[in-house]
Amino acid sequence: MDRIRHITRSILFRIGQTEMLICATILIGIVLMILVQVLLNAGLGDPITWEQEAGAYALVWMTFLGASIALKYVRHVTIISFVGKLPARLRNFVRAVTYGIMLWTLYVLVRELSPIMVIEGRSTTVALPIDIPRSYFFSVPLLVSCTLMSLTLVLFFLEAVMGVFGNDDPDLLSPIMEHAL
């Protein structure tokens, strides 16, 4: 079981690195678009018309990928003062319940996305040079983020359950980091 856990953590670590690379690329792209926009507007008086829309869509993608990254590194808002003082098994039980609720919430969210994606797919971008369905900038990033967060939450849930039943491994419920592999 520990071998499977460590392989899963390794895969999630690599996925997290890929997410960070994508987010960094998006951020650099946004900065470059703004720079080109300013130079073209100030220098030639002929600005790019699609820069703001592309930047907004890029920020949406970056936000949803960032939520998945934050979960992998256990950087979401948590209340540790209460749970941290509980005995180990009870602490793991509370975490298992919390992760179970989070998994259920993501399941419901993904289930409700299908009809929304169909509706959003009917409209396309406004100012971009090519017409792209708007679902690629709203529902699809949410679906990708929910899927990636679900993978992490399944691992955390199973580790919390293992902790309830007496596994005292210090790596249980630790952030997905290279040194924890």
TAQUI-V95760 format. One record per residue. N is the residue number from 1. PHI is phi in whole degrees, 0 to 359 (NA if undefined). PSI is psi as a letter, one per 20 degrees, with the letter a starting at -180 (999 if undefined). OMEGA is omega in whole degrees, -180 to 180 (* if undefined). Layout:
N:PHI:PSI:OMEGA + N:PHI:PSI:OMEGA
This chain:
1:NA:h:180 + 2:296:h:179 + 3:297:g:179 + 4:297:g:178 + 5:301:g:-178 + 6:291:h:175 + 7:294:g:178 + 8:298:g:178 + 9:298:h:180 + 10:296:g:179 + 11:297:g:179 + 12:296:h:177 + 13:297:g:179 + 14:295:g:176 + 15:299:g:178 + 16:298:h:177 + 17:296:g:178 + 18:296:g:177 + 19:300:g:180 + 20:294:h:177 + 21:296:g:178 + 22:296:g:179 + 23:297:g:178 + 24:296:g:178 + 25:296:g:178 + 26:299:g:-179 + 27:298:g:177 + 28:297:g:177 + 29:299:g:179 + 30:297:g:180 + 31:298:g:179 + 32:296:h:177 + 33:298:g:180 + 34:294:g:179 + 35:299:g:179 + 36:297:g:179 + 37:301:g:-179 + 38:296:g:-179 + 39:296:g:179 + 40:292:h:-180 + 41:290:g:-177 + 42:284:h:-175 + 43:279:g:-175 + 44:250:i:-176 + 45:69:j:-179 + 46:232:n:-175 + 47:286:r:174 + 48:284:p:-177 + 49:276:i:-173 + 50:257:i:-175 + 51:299:g:-177 + 52:292:g:179 + 53:293:g:178 + 54:297:g:178 + 55:296:g:179 + 56:295:g:179 + 57:294:h:178 + 58:296:h:178 + 59:296:h:178 + 60:297:g:178 + 61:301:g:-178 + 62:295:h:180 + 63:295:g:-179 + 64:291:h:176 + 65:294:h:178 + 66:296:h:177 + 67:295:h:178 + 68:293:g:177 + 69:298:g:-179 + 70:300:h:178 + 71:294:g:-180 + 72:299:h:-179 + 73:261:j:180 + 74:50:l:-179 + 75:250:j:175 + 76:289:r:179 + 77:298:p:178 + 78:226:q:175 + 79:250:o:-174 + 80:263:i:-176 + 81:295:h:-179 + 82:283:g:-175 + 83:293:h:-178 + 84:296:h:-179 + 85:269:i:-180 + 86:282:q:172 + 87:300:q:-172 + 88:306:g:-178 + 89:294:g:179 + 90:292:h:177 + 91:300:g:179 + 92:293:h:177 + 93:296:g:179 + 94:299:g:178 + 95:294:g:179 + 96:299:g:178 + 97:297:g:-180 + 98:298:g:179 + 99:294:h:176 + 100:297:g:178 + 101:296:g:179 + 102:297:g:178 + 103:298:g:179 + 104:298:g:179 + 105:299:g:178 + 106:296:h:177 + 107:300:g:-180 + 108:297:g:-180 + 109:298:g:179 + 110:295:g:179 + 111:299:h:-179 + 112:281:i:-178 + 113:287:h:-175 + 114:305:g:180 + 115:293:h:179 + 116:292:h:179 + 117:296:h:178 + 118:295:g:-180 + 119:294:g:180 + 120:294:h:180 + 121:293:i:180 + 122:284:h:180 + 123:254:q:-178 + 124:241:r:-180 + 125:298:q:-175 + 126:263:g:-171 + 127:254:i:-179 + 128:294:q:-178 + 129:297:h:177 + 130:237:q:179 + 131:279:p:179 + 132:234:p:178 + 133:303:p:-177 + 134:293:i:179 + 135:298:h:178 + 136:292:i:-178 + 137:246:i:179 + 138:233:f:-177 + 139:287:g:-178 + 140:296:g:177 + 141:298:h:177 + 142:294:g:178 + 143:297:g:179 + 144:298:g:-180 + 145:297:g:179 + 146:298:h:179 + 147:295:g:180 + 148:295:h:178 + 149:292:h:178 + 150:296:g:178 + 151:301:g:179 + 152:293:g:-178 + 153:294:h:177 + 154:299:g:177 + 155:299:g:-179 + 156:298:h:179 + 157:297:g:-180 + 158:296:h:177 + 159:294:h:178 + 160:295:g:178 + 161:296:g:177 + 162:299:h:178 + 163:293:h:178 + 164:296:h:-177 + 165:266:k:166 + 166:99:j:176 + 167:286:o:-176 + 168:260:k:179 + 169:296:p:-179 + 170:292:i:179 + 171:280:i:178 + 172:300:p:175 + 173:60:k:174 + 174:269:q:177 + 175:303:q:178 + 176:281:n:-179 + 177:231:q:-177 + 178:298:g:-177 + 179:292:i:-180 + 180:274:j:-178 + 181:276:999:*
